[in-house]
Amino acid sequence: MSRYSKSLVFFLSLWPIYVISYQIIFNQLGPEPVDRIINHFGEWTLIFILLTLSMTPLKKITKSVEWIKFRRMLGLFTFFYASIHMLSYVGLDYRFDFEPLINDVLKKKFIFIGFSAWLLLIPLAVTSSERMVRLLKQNWKKIHRLIYIIGIFGVLHYIWLSKTIFFKPLIFLIILIILLLFRIKITRSASKI
């Protein structure tokens, strides 16, 4: 894989930043700009979770290992956008007033599970380097299987936030189920070898 393909994926992964920057500069955030920013980064976090999860199935389908070489970058962008989503919520919505925020985390299930998903992303981001892969050995894989739980938590966060299953959360749910089923199939195939 050339350096250029990784650079291209990197700059394409910045698309959510380009979009929201344009909307801020040209005053196109709509009547609820804070909600727009928070929801924008929340949706893109889910998109990057699904992109990260899709690398192994794409490797299997295309019989090319090139896809796996993008997985770490996409995973780190997942953490990046999840952190912006969380910080936007804490900073723009709550203005860093932690008392009501903590109350909402404990009382509202969609906030609790969203915050839990972000916390679970931290060990994945911290252990993403080649050095940590070598250091942790088999434990590295165990830690990074948290991405499946994070994906489930992320989709549930979106569904519960929407109060009911609307079109967008349903699409995310269907894609996640397909990717998880594909992962189960890959695991079963590998265990028979």
C-alpha positions in Angstrom: 0.0 0.0 0.0 1.4 3.4 -1.0 1.9 6.2 1.4 -0.5 8.2 -0.8 -3.5 5.9 -0.1 -3.1 6.3 3.6 -2.8 10.1 3.2 -5.9 10.1 1.1 -7.9 8.1 3.7 -6.6 10.5 6.4 -7.8 13.6 4.6 -11.1 12.0 3.6 -11.5 11.1 7.3 -11.4 14.8 8.1 -14.6 15.4 6.1 -16.8 15.9 9.2 -14.5 18.8 10.2 -14.7 20.3 6.8 -18.5 20.1 6.7 -19.1 21.6 10.2 -16.5 24.3 9.6 -18.2 25.4 6.4 -21.6 25.4 8.2 -20.2 27.5 11.1 -18.4 30.0 8.8 -21.5 30.4 6.6 -24.0 30.4 9.4 -25.8 27.2 8.2 -26.1 25.3 11.5 -29.9 25.9 11.6 -32.1 27.1 14.5 -30.4 24.8 17.1 -26.6 25.1 16.4 -25.5 23.4 19.6 -27.6 20.3 18.9 -26.4 20.4 15.3 -22.7 20.2 16.3 -23.3 17.6 18.9 -25.4 15.4 16.6 -23.0 15.9 13.7 -20.1 14.4 15.6 -22.2 11.7 17.2 -23.4 10.4 13.8 -19.8 10.5 12.4 -18.5 8.6 15.4 -21.0 5.8 14.6 -20.0 5.9 10.9 -16.3 5.5 11.9 -17.1 2.7 14.3 -18.9 0.8 11.4 -16.0 1.6 9.0 -13.5 0.2 11.5 -15.6 -2.9 12.0 -16.0 -3.4 8.2 -12.2 -3.7 7.5 -12.0 -7.4 8.5 -15.1 -8.4 6.4 -13.7 -6.4 3.5 -10.4 -8.2 3.8 -12.2 -11.6 3.8 -14.5 -10.7 0.9 -11.8 -9.2 -1.3 -9.0 -11.5 -0.1 -6.8 -8.4 0.3 -5.0 -7.4 3.5 -4.8 -3.8 2.3 -8.1 -3.0 4.2 -6.5 -4.0 7.6 -3.9 -1.3 7.1 -6.6 1.4 7.4 -8.2 -0.1 10.5 -6.0 1.6 13.1 -6.4 5.0 11.5 -10.2 4.6 11.3 -10.2 3.5 15.0 -8.3 6.5 16.1 -10.6 8.8 14.1 -13.5 7.0 15.9 -12.0 8.0 19.3 -11.3 11.5 17.9 -14.9 12.2 16.8 -16.3 10.5 19.9 -14.2 12.8 22.0 -15.4 15.9 20.1 -19.0 14.7 20.4 -18.6 14.2 24.2 -16.7 17.5 24.7 -19.3 19.4 22.6 -22.0 18.0 24.8 -20.2 18.8 28.1 -18.9 22.2 26.9 -21.6 23.6 24.7 -24.7 22.0 26.2 -23.7 22.0 29.9 -21.0 24.7 29.8 -18.8 22.4 31.9 -21.3 22.4 34.8 -20.6 18.9 36.1 -23.2 18.5 38.8 -26.2 18.4 36.5 -24.2 16.5 33.9 -23.3 13.7 36.4 -27.0 13.6 37.5 -28.0 13.1 33.8 -25.4 10.5 33.2 -26.8 8.5 36.2 -30.5 9.1 35.4 -30.7 9.1 31.6 -29.9 5.7 30.0 -28.9 7.2 26.6 -26.3 9.5 28.2 -25.0 6.7 30.5 -24.5 4.2 27.6 -23.0 6.9 25.4 -20.6 7.9 28.1 -19.8 4.3 28.7 -19.0 3.8 25.0 -16.6 6.7 25.1 -14.8 5.4 28.2 -14.4 2.0 26.6 -12.8 3.7 23.6 -10.0 5.1 25.7 -8.0 1.8 26.3 -8.4 1.1 22.5 -6.9 4.4 21.6 -4.1 4.1 24.2 -3.1 0.6 23.0 -3.3 1.3 19.3 0.4 1.6 18.6 2.7 -1.2 17.2 4.7 -1.0 20.5 1.5 -1.8 22.5 0.6 -4.7 20.2 4.0 -6.2 20.8 3.9 -5.5 24.6 0.4 -6.9 25.2 0.6 -9.8 22.7 -2.6 -11.9 22.9 -4.2 -9.5 25.4 -4.1 -6.8 22.7 -6.8 -8.7 20.8 -8.9 -9.2 23.9 -8.8 -5.5 24.6 -9.7 -4.5 21.1 -12.7 -6.8 21.0 -14.3 -4.0 23.0 -15.1 -2.4 19.7 -18.1 -4.7 19.3 -19.5 -3.7 22.7 -18.8 0.0 21.8 -20.6 -0.4 18.5 -23.7 -1.9 20.3 -23.6 0.8 22.9 -23.2 3.5 20.3 -26.2 2.3 18.3 -28.3 2.0 21.5 -27.3 5.5 22.5 -28.6 6.8 19.1 -31.8 4.8 19.3 -32.6 5.8 22.9 -31.7 9.4 22.1 -34.3 9.3 19.2 -36.9 8.0 21.7 -38.0 5.5 19.1 -36.4 3.8 16.2 -36.4 6.3 13.4 -34.9 5.8 9.9 -31.2 6.7 10.6 -30.8 4.8 13.8 -32.4 1.8 12.2 -29.9 1.9 9.3 -27.0 2.0 11.8 -28.5 -0.9 13.7 -29.0 -3.0 10.5 -25.4 -2.4 9.3 -24.0 -3.2 12.8 -26.0 -6.5 13.0 -24.7 -7.5 9.5 -21.1 -6.7 10.6 -21.4 -8.6 13.9 -22.9 -11.6 12.1 -20.1 -11.5 9.6 -17.6 -11.5 12.5 -19.3 -14.5 14.1 -19.1 -16.3 10.7 -15.3 -15.4 10.4 -14.7 -16.6 14.0 -16.5 -19.9 13.4 -14.6 -20.5 10.1 -11.3 -19.8 11.8 -12.1 -22.2 14.6 -12.7 -25.1 12.1 -9.3 -24.7 10.5 
